[in-house]
């Protein structure tokens, strides 16, 4: 294998750590790029850290840094974005970065649309992909109409997730009626963030399926893989706390159809939910980058970051669709326990059933005995944040 070209992983956190480990274990030299100097992921044995200005608030400076790093290279390096913000920076600077780096991205108009949920659903519907009924709120007239037309309960979520998350810290809000919609919109209005309201696809969390894919420049899927949510928190509208790899041919077919119709290129992840009433798969979202839990695919036998690296460096990797199923990924015991408490209150899961499922997990976001420091530092960071939170609570009680 030709390992001379370096790889730059743009954005760390769990996403970037998985990409870094997937490449580093294969002998690829990795530069991991992030805005936080003390990110636990920077201490992976597989990476050389590079602190970067924020691609959201200082995109020109972030680009300047990457270009300067590119000038130091003897040969072009591979760029792999693991956040929407870095994917947008890369897309909007294709000409400049393309002189010193190799990367695979959808066409600019497609990537820009995929990052904005409202446009993402419009693209998907034009491509013939089933979607939940979706309303974009642009004016008071829109709000009045939606209040009459939407089926409650509904779900209110952001158009641009990476701008929303630092403000609200949740995926969105359940809407139980017109008054609830008005209250949430009043809460969001000062932020200036765009939102959409969507009908809820009925069904348990296990009806959520995520298709991961890599599409080469001939619009061919080099790899396809599916994972299923087992639990998430918050339980109704949250992030996965446990997933496993599964075989789901209809999800693979629909996900591949969407990406090929969009003339997609690169790594992507498509989440569907199977409607419990009809069995039909409906699109939840598309992420035009390496997503969370990407390390699970690697452990199951499909290393998407390595496939991208080999393809971009002209090494013509063979297509891969075979992988191990039933491999379980646990995000965090504490968060999954909170999910269990909700399931338990509903009479859907016993403590023994939960404990057994946790003990069957084999893949984790941070814990890896071959690369222990990110886990150790993530635990210390979590403890420190909880301590600061308790101190703030105590201080507020004393002031009161």
N, C-alpha and C positions, 0 to 999 in steps of 0.2 A: 504494500500500500504506500502511495506517495503521501507523506505526512509533512511536507515542507511548508505548505501554506498554513498560516495561522488562522484561527477562528476567533471572531469577536462576538461575544454574546451581549446583546444590548438590552439591559434591564435585568436585575437579579430577582430577589425574592424567590419563592418556591419555583416559579416558572424557569427563571434563569439558572437556578441551581441544578434542576433536572437536566437542562440542555448542557450545562458545563460538565456534569458527571458523565452524561452519555458520550460526549466527545472525548473528555479526558481519559476515560477508561479505554478508549480505542487508540490512545497514543497521540491524539491531536493536541497541539499547543493552543491553549485558550487564554484570551484576554477577556475578563468579565468586566462589564461597564455598568456603573450604577451611580446614582446621585448621592448616596449615603456612604461616607467614608467608613462607617462602623457597621455596615451590613454584615450579619453573620455569614452570609453566603460568600463573602470576599475571602473567607479563611479556608475555603476548600483547597485541598491539596492539588486540585486539578487546574487551578486558574492563577493568573497574574492579574491583580485588581487594577482598575483604572477608574478614578473618580471623575465624574462628568457633570457639567452643568445640566440643569433640568431641561429636558426636551420640550416641556410644556411652557415654562416661564422664560427660558433663555435658549430657544432653539438655535439662534445664530452662533452662540458661544459653544453649544454642544456640537454643532456641525464643524466649527473651527477646530475643536479638539480632535474630532475623528479624522479630519483632513490632515492635521499635523501628524497624527499617528500613522496615517497611510503613507506619508512621505518617508517615514523611517523604514518601510518594508522593502525587502529585496524583491518580493513578488506579491501580487494581489492577495489579500486575505478575504475570508468568507465572513459575511455579516449575517447574523441570525437574530432578529428582533424577538423579544419575549414579552413586550408590552405594546399596547395600542399607541402610546405616545412615541415610542421609538420607531414603530412601524410607520407612523405618519411622517416623522422626521426623515426617515430613510426614503420614503416614497417621494416626498417633496424636494429631495436633494439628489435625485437619481443621477443627474448629469454629472454633478461634482464628485459624488462618491463613487460613481461607476468607473472613474479613471484609476482608482487604487484598490477597489474592493469588488468582490463577487457576491451577488445576492439574487434571490428569486422572490418576486412580488407579483401580485395581480396587476393589471393595468391601473394607472393612477385613478381613473374615474371609479373603478370597481373598489379599490382599497378605500378611497375616501368615503364611498357610500356604505361600505361594510362597517366602518367605525361609527357611523351615525345610524342608530337603530331605525329611525323613521325611513331613511333611504334604503337600508338593508332589506326591510320587508317589501318595499316597492320593487327592488331588484328581484327578490325571490318570487314574488307573485308573477312578475313578467316572465320568469323562467319556468313557471308552471309548478312551483313548489307550494304545497298547502301551508297556510299560516293561520294563527289565531286572528280573529277580527281585531283590527288595530285602528285607533283614532289618534291623530296628531292635533294637539291643542295650540292653535295659533291666535285665536281671538275670543272675545266674550261670546260671539255668536256660535263659535265651535263648541265652547263649553256648554252652552244652553242646549245645543243639539245632542251632544254626547250624553248629557245627563238623561235625556229622554230615550236614546237609542241603545245605550250600552246595557248588557246583561250584568246584573250584580250577583255575587261579588265580582269585582274586576281587579286588575293589577296595574298600578301606575309605576312606570319605570323611566329612567333617563334615556335621552337620545344618545348621549356620549358618556359612557360608563366611567372612563378614567378622569373626567372632570367632576362627576357626581360623587364617586367613592370617598374622596377626602372630606367632603362636606357632610354627607349623611351616613356613611359607613354601612349602609345596607343596600341590597339590590334594588329595592323599591318598596312600595306600600300597597297593602291590600285596601281596596276601596269597597265599602259595604253599602253605599247609597249616595244620592246626590249631595247631601250635607257633608258627608265624609270627603267627597271629591273636592268640594269648595274649601274645606278646611285644609286639606293637603296642598292644594294649589296656592292658598294664601301663605302657607309655610314655605313653599318653594320659591314664590315670586321674588323675594329680595335677592336671591342668588343669581337670577337671570338664566338659569339652566332650562333647556328645552326638555319636555317630557312627552311621553305617549301613554295612552291608556289602552289596555288589551283585555280581551276576554280570556278567562282562565280555561286552560285545557284540563278537563277532569281526569283523575287517575292518580295512583300512588306514586311515590318517589321512584320506585323501581321501573316506572314507565318512561323515565328520562334516559335517553341513549345519546352518547357522544361519539360521533364518527371522526376519527383523525385521519388525515390524508397528506400525501405529498404528491404534487402534480408537477411534471417536468415541462420543459418549454415546447414540447410537441403536444401538450394538452392531454398527456397520458398519466394515469394514476400509477405511480411507482409503488405506493403502499397504501393500504386501507386497513383500518382497525377500529373496533368498537368497544366501548366500556359502558357500564350501566351504573347509575346511582343506586345505592342501597339505602342510605340515609342522607339527610341534609339538615342544616340548621341556619336560620329558623326553619322549622319543619315544612311549612307550606311554601315559602319563597326564600330560599337561602342558598348557601354554598354547600357543596357536597362534603360530608364528613367521612363517608366510606363509599368506595366504588369497587367494581370488579370487572375483569375483562370477559366479554361474552361474544357469542356468534349471533349476528342479526343481519341476515342477507338483505332484507328489505331496507334497513337503515343504510347499509353500505351502498345499495343501488341508488337510493334517493340522494344521499350525500354526494356520491360521485356525479350524479346527473346535475346537481346544482353547480358544483365546481366547474365541470366541463362546459356547461352552458354559459357560465360567467367568464370563460376563457381564463380561469384562475391559474396562478402559478405559485409554487412554494408550499410551505407547511400551512395547514389550516385545520380548524376544528369546528364541527357543525353539531349543535345540540338539537335533538328532536324530543318531543314527548308524544307517546302513543295515547290517543284519545280513548278513554275507557268506554265511551259510548259506541264508537264505530270501529276501533282498532286502527284508525288512520294515523300516520305519523304527521305531526305538525311542527314546523320550524320554531324553535325558541330563540336561537341566536347563532351567528357565525363569528368566529374569531380568526382574523387573518394573520396568524402568528403561532408560535409554539405556546400552548396553553398550560394551565395547571395540570398536574398529574401526568405530564408528558413522560416522566421517568417510568410510569407503569407500563407504557407501551414498550419501552426499552427492555424492561425486565421480562416482558412477555415474548420478546424475540424480534420486535420491529423498532429499530433505532432510527427514529425520524431525523434527528439532528445529523447523524452520521450519513444517512442517505442523502440529505441535502448537501452536505459537505462533499461527498463523493461525486454527486451529480454536477455541482458547480465547478469542481476542479477537473472535470472532464474524464472521470474514472468509470463512467457508465455502469452504475450499480444495477443489478438484476431486480426486476419487480418483486415485491414481497407482499403476500396476503395471508400467509400462514402464521399463526401465533398461538400461544398457550391461552386457554380460556380458564376462567375460574380463579385467576390470581387476584388477590384482594389487596386493596390500598386503603390504609387508615390515615386520615389527615391529621387528627389530634385526638387523643383519648378524652381530654376535657371537653372539647366541643362535641364530640360524638356522644359523650355521656349526657350533655344537655339535650341533644336530639333524642336519646333514649328516654329521658324523663317525659318529653312530650308524647312519645309513642306509648309509654307506660300509662300515662294519664288517659289515653284513648283506648286502653286495653288491647293494644296491638303488639306489644313486645314485653316479655318478661326479663327480669334481671339476668337470669341464667342464659336466656337466648342471646341477650346483648353481649354478655361476657364471652360466650362461645364464639360469637362472630368476631369480637376483637382479637381473640387468641388465634384466629385463623388468618389474620392479616400478615402479609409477608413483605409489603413494600410501604415505605413511609417517606414523607417529604424531606425530612432532615436526617433521621436516624439511618446511618450507614457505617458499619464498623470499619470499613476501609477508608472512610473519610469523616472522622468523628467531630472535628472542630465546629462545623456549622451547627450541629445539633447541640453541642455543649453551650455555645454562645447564644443560640436561640432560646434555650432554657433560661439562661441567666438574664437575657433581655426581657423575656416574659415575666420572670420573677420581679425584676426591677420596675417594670411598668405597673404591675399589680401593687407593689409597695408604694409607688408614687400616687396611685389612685387612692389607696387607703389613707395616705397622709393628707391628700386634698379633701377627702370626705371628713376626716377628723378636724381639719382646719375650718371647714365650712360649718361644722356643728359648733365649734368654739365661738366663731364669729356670731352665729345666730343666738 
